[in-house]
Amino acid sequence: MAESGNRINPNLMNAKVFYSRRTKLGIPTEIFLILTFLNVFAVVLAIMFYSVFSLISLILFVLISVVPMKFVFGNDPDAHKAWIYGWLAPARLENVHVVKRRVMFVDVQ
């Protein structure tokens, strides 16, 4: 349906919004760097408080912080950019567009 003869309707083609995808181990580079700093900090803490509990905690922390990220960013490596833009959008940080609504309370007795 998108094709008429040999031509493809340009309105039905996906627009290329995000063009650079830099990933490390399937995780976007920005997120990978944050995870690396967190895990290096966890390694330093595990070395400082050397015990069996700290080593088990380190392994669990690395597994909990890295493995889900591979699944989260597996299909859409640029999803975090849309979330960051949504949270930091100017419309979200101001209350100029507040709409007053008429509220009516109905007593059902």
N, C-alpha and C positions, 0 to 999 in steps of 0.2 A: 504494500500500500504506500510505502514511502517512495517507491520508484515509479516514475512515469516514463516508460520506455527505458532508456539507458541512463537517464538523469536521476539524481537523488535530490529530493526537495531539501534545500539548505535549512529550512525552518525546522525540519524534523531531525536534524543531526545534533548530536550532543556538542555543546560549546566546551572548549577547552579552557577551564577556569584556572586550574592549578597546573603549571607546566613543569616545575622542577620538583622531582621526588628524590630527595637524598635520604637513603635509609641505611641503617646499620643493623644487621641481623633481622631485617624485616620491620624494624622500629624506626620512625622518623628520627633524624639526627638530633633535633632539638630535645625530644623526649629521651633519646638514648643518653645524651649528655647529662641530663638531670638525673636519670637512673644511675649513671656511672658515679656521679658525685655522691648520691645517697648510699650506694653500695660500697664505695671506698670509705665513707664515713663509718658504715657498719663494720667493715673489716678492721678499721682502726680501733673501734670500740671493742670488737672481739679480741684483738690482740692485747689491748689494755687490761681487760677483765678476762684473762685467759682461763677458761674452764670448759667443761663439757657442755654446760648449759649455753654458754656464749657461742660455741661453735654450732650447736644445733639451732640456736636462734638465728645465727648468721645465714645458715643454709636455708632455713625457712623464709627469712626475709628476702633473700635473693630469689628464691622460687616464687614467692608471692608477688614480688615487685616486677619481675622480668617476664615470666611465662604468660600471665594474662595480657600483657602489652602486645605480645606477638599475635594473639588472637584478636584483640581489639583493633589493631591497625593492619590486620591481614588483608581485609577487603578494601579498606579506604585509608591509605596512608596519610591523607591530608585532612582527616576529620577534625583533628585538634585545632586546625586553623579556623575552621568555621565556628567551633565552640568558643574559641578565644575572641573572635570578632563579635559573636553574639553577646558574650558577657561584657565586653568593653565597648559596645556600640554606644554612641552618644545619646541615642533615644532612651537607652536603658538607664543612663546615669542622671537623667534630669526628669523633672515632673511638669514640664510645659504642656504636654499633651494629655493632661488629666481631663476626663469627661465627667461632668456632673450627671448623675443618673437619678431619676425619680424613684424613690423606694416606697413601696406600699405594703403595709402589714395587713394581712387578712386573718381575722379571728374566726376559726372554724369550730363553733360550739353549738 
